[in-house]
Amino acid sequence: MVLPSGPGTPRTDALPLFESATAACRAVRTLTAELTLSGRTGQQKIRGHVLAGLAPGALRLEGVAPFGAPAFILAAENGRGTLLLARDRRVLQSAPPAEILQALVGVSLSPDDLLAVLTGCVKAAARPAGARAYGANWLAVDFPGGGIAYLNQKNGQWRVAAELLNGLEIDYGSTLNGLPQSLRIRSADSGQAPTVDLDVRLQSFTINATLERDAFSVRVPPDTQPITLEELRRSGPLGQ
């Protein structure tokens, strides 16, 4: 996707247009889905399935293995996360979930921002600070603290076509009932390390189901050895 560039023309009616484009995702409080990932992070190819559950301030991600125990379980709530690598018998505890995700796949997003990205709402609690028009069919909406949503108009309706957030460009594909079925996450800066280029497809997703709080914790076996965030970075896409 080629996004518009340049200063554009200031536009003052960004809020109602953005609210119309994000009406479906702003109604999402919880999300469960199977995520199919393919692409590359740094020098590592990534391909697989992740079972995801997200709620305000909380997440659970399970890497599905071909057989046996999950490849990993990441659960987080109230700003602290636990990553269990069951097959390696290693565990990372009480670390910021955005930093764990950065070490795993090169994507630094909090649980709330990840929910917003997957549902097409750009960032958590996003409220426009200003907007620029590019012709009749493109609108760039800026947000306090960083982040830009690119709205595209087709057949008289505006939708979020892409966004820039935390050094990432997220391009949205097809939608179902106003929610994305697929998106592409890649580094907005080609010089960024690690370089991220991931296709994500959402399947079997359910919105606003009740998620028990136990889902956002991990039972750690007693013989599991600790791993530090720095060790995880060295062994993940940030490592050599």
N, C-alpha and C positions, 0 to 999 in steps of 0.2 A: 504494500500500500504506500503510495506517495502522498505524504501529508503536505498541506499548504505551508508556505514559509513566508517570511517578511513581516512587516509591521501590521498589515491588515488595516481594517477600518473599525474604529471603536463602535461597539454596539451596546446599548443600555438595557435591552430586554432579555439578558442571558438567563436570569433566574427562572422565569416561567418556561422558557424553551428547554432548559436543562431538566427541570422538574417533570416536564412532559416526557422527555426522552428517557428518564430514569424511573418512571412511575412503577414499573414492574419490579425492579431490583430494590427500590427503597422499601417495598413491602416485605422483603425477605428478612426474617429474623434468624432462622436457622437453615442450614443446607446440609443434606447428605448426598453424596454422589460417588460414582466410580470415575476416576480420572485416568484417561489413557494418555501417557506421555511419550513423546518421541523427539529426538533432536540431539543437541550437544551442549555440554557445559564445560568450558575450558577445553582440555584435550580428551574428555571422556564422553563417549556416546551414552545416551540415556534412552532407555526403552522399557516400558513396563506399565503396570497398573497400580493405582493408589486408591484405597478406600478412604474417603474424606468425610469428616463431620465437623461442622463449624457452627458456632454460636457466639453471641456477643462476648468478646474477650477470651474466647476459648477455641481450641481446635483439637482434632485427633486425626492423624494421618497414618495409615498402615500400608507399607509396601508389600504388595501381594507377590509371593514366591510361587514358582511352578508347583511346588509341593512342600508340605511341612509348615513350620512356623513362618510368620511374616518376616520379610527381609529387614524391616525396621518398624518400630512403633514410635511415633512422636505425639505426645499429649501435652497440652499447655493450658494454663488458666491463670488469670491475674498476673500476667507478665512473666511467668516462670514456666519453663518447659522441661520435660524429661524425654530423652531419646534412648530407647532400648534397642540395641543390636543383638537380638537373641542368639543368632547363630555364632557370633563372635564372643558371646557372653561378656559384653561391654555395655556400660550405661553412662550417659551424660545426664546429670541432674541439676536442677535449679539454674538453668541458663535462659537468657532471653530467647523466645521462640524465633524472632526474626533473625537472630545470629545463628541459630541452629539451621534454619532453612538456607541461609547464605552459605554455610559450610557444606550443606548437603547438595544443593543444586545451584548455588550462585544467585539466589533470589532472596532479597532481604525485604520481607513483608511481615507485619504483625498479623495476628489472627483476624482482627477487624479489617485490615487493608486487604488481606487475602480473600476474605468473604466478599468485599466490595469489588475486587478485580474479577473474581470468578463469576459474579452476577452482573457485571457491567456498570457498576456504580462509581468507578474510578478510584475513590479512596473513602475511608470511613468518615462519616459525618461531613461529607463534602458540600460546601456552599460556595457558589461562585463569588470571586472578588472582582471580576472584570471579564470582558470578552472582546474578541476581534472577529470581524467578518472577512471572509475571502470569497468574493463573488456572492451569488445568491444561495449557494448550496453548502457552504462550509462555514463552520463557526469554531473558533478556538476559545475555550473557557478556562480561565486561570483560577487557581485556588490558593488561599492563604497557606503559607508554609511549603509551597511547591506542589506541582502536579498540574497537568493540563489535559483537559478532555477535548477531543476533536469530534464535533457533531456534524453529521452529514444529513442533508435533506433529500428524501426521495418521495415522490408522489404526495408532496405536501406534509410529510411527517419527518420529524427529526429523530435520529438515533445516534447513540454513541458508537462511532466507528473505530476509534482508537484513543489511546491515552499515553501520556508520559508520566512516569512515577518512579522515584528512587533509582534513576539511571536506567530504567527499562522502558521500552516501547511495547505496548500491548495492542495488538490488532484483533478486532473481533470479526468472526465469520458469521455463520448462519445462526438464527435465533429461533426459539420456540416459546410462544406466549410472552414475548418480550425479553426473555432471558437467553444468554449466549449458550450455544451448543458446542462451540469451538472458539479457541483463541490462540494467538501466537505471541509468545513472550520472548523478546530478544533485547540485547544490549542496545541502548539508544546511542551510545558512544562506542565506535569500533575499537577505540583504544582501551576500553575498559577491560579489566582482568578480574575474574575470568569472563570470557565472551560467552554469552548465553543466547541460545536459539532453540526454543522449545515449542512444539505444538502440543496443545492440551485439548482433549475432547471430553466433554461431560456426558456421562451416560447414567441411566437409571437414577436420575436425581429427584429428590423430594425436598420440598420447601416447607418450613414452619412446622415440622414434626417436633414433638417433645423429645429432647435429648437428655438422658439422665446424666447427672454430674459425674457419675462414676466413669463415663466415657472419656473424661478429660484427665484421667489419671492412669498410671501404668503400674502394674504389679511387677516388681523387680525380683527375680529369683535370687535366693541367698548367696549363690556362688558366683554372682556377676561382679566383674571387676570394673572399677571406674575408668572413664576416659575423659580427658579435658577437652574444652572447646578448641584449644590450639591443636591438639592431636587430631581432632576431627577435621580441622581445616587442612592440616598437612596431608591427610589421607584422602580428602575429597577434592573437588575441582580446583580449590585454591592451592593445592599442593603441587609439587613438581613431579 
